[in-house]
Amino acid sequence: MQAEASAAELIRNAAALIFDVDGTLAETEELHRRAFNHAFARHGLDWHWDRAVYGELLRVTGGKERIRAFHTSQQIARALADADIAELHRIKTAHYAELIETGCCPLRPGVAELLTAAKARGQRLAIATTTSHGNIDALLSRALGPRWALDFEAIAAGDDVRHKKPAPDVYLAILARLKLAPSDCVAIEDSANGLLSASRAHIPVLITRSMYFRGDDFGTARFVLDELSEIAAEPKTSKQPHAQYITPT
C-alpha cells in the first residue's frame, strides 16, 4: 500500500493532470482494432488484424501510420495512395464512433473518481494523445456527457503536432498552453511510447497498465499501477502548492 499512497500523493500535489486517452481513460484498443477490420472489408481489402498483429502495430503511433506500416510490411507492389489511406481511416473512425455509442466501452476503474477528485481540489486537467479529436469526443461525450470538454483546459491530439508519441510534441504543446513547468504536472499513461513522450518533456509519469501494453518496459515511470482505482481519490482540503508559471518561448 505504500506505493499506492505515494502515487496518490504525487497526484494530489500536481497543479495539473495530463491524461492519455486510448488504454488510459478506457480500454478502447479492441474497438479500434474492430473498426480497422471493418474499414478494410468495406474498402475491399483482404486484410484482417488479429490481436497479435494489432499488438505489434500499436508500436506505430497513429492510425494512418499503422495502415501505411502494415501495407509496407506486406511488400505489395502497388503503393497504397494517401487518398486511400485517408478514406480507410475515415471509415474506421466513423465505425469506431458507432461502436462507442453502444456504450460497450466505459471508463476504466478509478478514472471518473480521479477526475471528480481533481476538480474538487482545483487541479487543472488536460489531454495529450495520439488519437484524433473525433475519437476523443466520441469516447468522452458518451462517458462524461456532451459538455465534457469544459473540464479540460488544454487538449492536444495527434494531428495538432508535427511528431506523434514517442516524440514529446503533444506534451510540450500542453505545457505551453497551461504555462506550467513540467515538474508541476503529472502525465498519466499506459504505454512505453507514452512514457517516453512525457519523459522527454520532463514530466513525471504515472503508468496504469492496459490490455495491450502490460508487458512494456516502465522502468523510468514514477509509479506503475494496474488501475487508477488503487489511488485514494478523496479530495484534500489543504491548499495546493503554488504552481510555477513559465512564459513559452
C-alpha positions in Angstrom: 0.0 0.0 0.0 3.0 2.3 0.4 3.5 2.7 -3.4 -0.2 3.4 -3.8 -0.1 6.1 -1.1 3.0 7.7 -2.7 1.3 7.7 -6.1 -1.8 9.3 -4.6 0.4 12.0 -3.0 2.1 12.6 -6.4 -1.3 13.1 -8.0 -2.7 15.3 -5.2 0.4 17.6 -5.3 0.3 18.3 -9.0 -1.0 21.6 -10.3 -2.2 19.8 -13.5 -3.0 16.2 -14.5 -2.4 15.4 -18.2 -4.2 12.2 -19.5 -3.5 10.0 -22.4 -6.7 8.6 -23.9 -6.6 5.1 -25.6 -5.8 2.5 -23.0 -5.6 5.0 -20.2 -9.0 6.5 -19.9 -10.7 3.5 -21.4 -9.8 0.1 -22.9 -10.5 1.3 -26.4 -7.9 -0.6 -28.5 -10.1 -3.6 -29.2 -12.8 -1.3 -30.6 -10.1 0.4 -32.7 -9.0 -3.0 -34.0 -12.6 -4.0 -34.9 -13.1 -0.6 -36.6 -9.9 -1.1 -38.7 -11.1 -4.5 -39.9 -14.5 -3.1 -40.7 -12.8 -0.4 -42.9 -10.6 -3.0 -44.7 -13.7 -5.1 -45.5 -15.6 -2.0 -46.7 -12.7 -1.0 -48.9 -12.4 -4.4 -50.5 -9.1 -5.4 -48.8 -8.5 -8.9 -47.6 -6.6 -7.6 -44.5 -7.5 -8.8 -41.1 -5.7 -7.6 -37.9 -5.9 -10.2 -35.2 -4.9 -9.2 -31.6 -1.3 -10.4 -32.2 -0.9 -8.4 -35.4 -2.6 -5.3 -33.9 -0.4 -5.5 -30.7 2.7 -5.2 -32.9 1.2 -2.4 -35.0 0.5 -0.4 -31.8 4.2 0.2 -31.6 3.5 2.6 -34.5 1.7 5.6 -33.3 -1.2 7.0 -35.3 -4.0 5.1 -37.2 -3.0 6.3 -40.7 0.6 5.5 -39.9 -0.4 1.9 -38.8 -2.1 1.4 -42.1 0.9 2.5 -44.0 3.3 0.4 -41.9 1.1 -2.7 -42.4 0.9 -2.2 -46.1 4.7 -1.7 -46.4 5.2 -4.9 -44.4 3.1 -6.9 -46.9 5.6 -6.0 -49.7 2.8 -5.3 -52.1 4.0 -3.9 -55.4 1.2 -1.3 -55.8 1.5 1.6 -53.5 -1.4 2.5 -51.3 -2.2 6.1 -52.2 -2.5 8.7 -49.5 -6.1 9.2 -50.5 -6.8 5.5 -50.0 -5.3 5.6 -46.5 -7.3 8.7 -45.7 -10.5 7.0 -46.8 -9.7 3.9 -44.8 -9.1 6.0 -41.8 -12.3 7.9 -42.3 -14.4 4.7 -42.5 -12.6 3.3 -39.5 -13.1 6.5 -37.4 -16.8 6.6 -38.2 -17.3 2.9 -37.3 -15.3 3.4 -34.0 -17.7 6.2 -33.1 -20.7 3.9 -33.8 -19.2 1.2 -31.5 -18.5 3.7 -28.7 -22.1 4.9 -29.0 -23.4 1.4 -28.0 -22.0 2.0 -24.5 -19.7 -1.0 -24.7 -16.5 0.9 -23.6 -16.8 2.5 -20.2 -14.1 4.5 -18.5 -11.5 2.3 -16.7 -11.9 1.8 -13.0 -11.0 4.8 -10.9 -10.9 7.3 -13.9 -14.2 9.0 -13.1 -13.4 9.2 -9.4 -9.9 10.7 -10.1 -11.4 13.3 -12.4 -14.0 14.2 -9.9 -11.4 14.5 -7.1 -9.1 16.5 -9.2 -11.8 19.0 -10.0 -12.7 19.2 -6.3 -9.1 20.0 -5.5 -9.0 22.7 -8.1 -6.4 20.9 -10.2 -6.2 21.7 -13.9 -6.9 18.9 -16.4 -5.5 18.3 -19.9 -5.3 15.6 -22.6 -2.2 14.7 -24.6 -2.9 11.9 -27.1 -2.0 10.5 -30.4 -5.6 9.8 -31.4 -7.9 12.2 -33.2 -10.2 14.9 -31.8 -13.1 12.9 -33.2 -12.1 9.8 -31.3 -11.7 11.8 -28.1 -15.1 13.4 -28.5 -16.8 10.1 -29.3 -15.4 8.4 -26.1 -15.8 11.2 -23.7 -19.2 12.5 -24.9 -20.5 9.1 -24.1 -18.6 8.6 -20.8 -18.8 12.2 -19.4 -21.6 13.9 -21.3 -21.7 16.4 -24.2 -20.0 19.2 -22.2 -17.0 17.1 -21.2 -14.5 19.4 -22.9 -15.3 22.2 -20.4 -13.4 20.3 -17.7 -10.2 20.1 -19.8 -8.2 23.3 -20.1 -6.0 22.0 -22.9 -6.3 19.2 -25.4 -3.5 18.2 -27.8 -4.2 15.4 -30.3 -2.1 13.6 -32.9 -2.9 15.9 -35.8 -2.1 19.0 -33.8 1.6 18.4 -33.7 4.4 17.6 -36.2 5.6 14.4 -34.4 3.4 11.9 -32.6 4.5 10.0 -29.5 7.1 8.9 -28.5 8.2 12.4 -29.5 7.4 14.9 -26.8 5.5 17.3 -29.0 2.0 16.8 -27.6 3.2 17.3 -24.0 5.3 20.4 -24.9 2.1 21.8 -26.6 0.2 21.2 -23.4 2.8 22.8 -21.2 2.8 25.8 -23.4 -1.0 26.2 -23.2 -1.1 25.7 -19.5 2.0 27.9 -18.9 3.3 25.4 -16.3 6.7 23.9 -15.6 6.9 20.1 -16.3 7.5 19.4 -12.6 4.1 21.0 -11.8 2.3 18.3 -13.8 1.8 14.6 -13.8 1.3 12.6 -17.0 -1.0 9.5 -16.8 -0.1 7.0 -19.5 -0.4 3.3 -20.3 2.4 2.6 -22.8 6.1 2.8 -23.3 5.6 5.3 -26.1 3.5 7.5 -23.9 6.1 7.2 -21.1 8.9 8.2 -23.5 6.9 11.1 -24.8 6.1 12.6 -21.4 9.6 11.9 -20.0 11.2 13.7 -23.0 9.1 16.7 -22.0 10.5 16.2 -18.4 7.0 15.5 -16.9 6.8 12.8 -14.2 4.7 9.8 -15.3 2.3 7.5 -13.6 1.5 4.4 -15.6 -1.8 2.5 -15.4 -1.2 -0.9 -17.2 -3.6 -1.6 -20.0 -4.6 -4.7 -22.1 -2.1 -4.3 -25.0 0.8 -2.7 -23.2 1.1 -4.6 -19.9 4.4 -6.1 -20.9 6.1 -2.7 -21.8 9.2 -1.5 -20.0 8.0 1.1 -17.5 11.3 1.3 -15.6 11.5 5.1 -15.8 8.0 5.8 -14.7 7.5 7.4 -11.3 4.8 4.8 -10.4 3.1 1.8 -12.1 -0.4 0.7 -11.1 -2.8 -1.8 -12.5 -5.8 0.5 -12.1 -6.3 4.1 -11.1 -8.7 2.9 -8.5 -5.7 1.9 -6.5 -5.2 5.6 -5.7 -7.2 7.1 -2.8 -9.4 9.5 -4.7 -10.8 11.6 -1.8 -10.2 15.3 -2.3 -8.0 17.0 0.2 -8.9 20.3 1.8 -5.3 21.5 2.2 -4.2 24.3 -0.2 -2.5 23.2 -3.3 1.2 24.2 -3.7 1.7 27.4 -5.8 2.4 26.4 -9.4 5.4 27.8 -11.2 4.2 29.6 -14.2 6.5 30.0 -17.2 6.3 32.0 -20.3 6.5 30.0 -23.5 9.5 30.9 -25.7 
